[in-house]
């Protein structure tokens, strides 16, 4: 199965479309727009965070971002998009807060359904005993460290081989596990 490298603007549009299709976008919205600075999202090591606030000129805004590791190995905050209503009352503020909840849960459901799309960093290791696949690890180690991990865990658990998958390229390599000494 081919995986997709999603960008932040595309993720906003996907979740916005899902909410719209399911009738979960409030009628009070003036607009919803994705970020103007799209970034690739290569891991699922982040949280979806929304912030509801009053605008500097008028209305209430819901700014949605991702916080965590997008694939570069560092913690960052990356904008997904913004919703706005021209209303400024307590009910509108509450409605925008509920939209935040809907967005966060829809994003979680999307990621859980498309987990491979958020696995572009490091290596997957699938261990085998005979023809039976036994366990799968994901590691952000370099290839040499991943091979060491294969040998160490493979010997300890009686596996005979492993498949080492480069998550960025999709290339697979079969690694035979040395017999115990």
Secondary structure by P-SEA (a helix, b strand, c coil): cccccccaaaaaaaaaaaaaaaccccccccccccccbbbbbccccbbbbbbbbbcccbbbbbbbbbcccccccbbbbbbccccccccccaaaaaaaaaaaaaaaaaaaaaaaaccccccccbbbbbbbccccccbbbbbcccaaaaaaaaaaaaaaacccbbbbbcccccbbbbbbbcccc
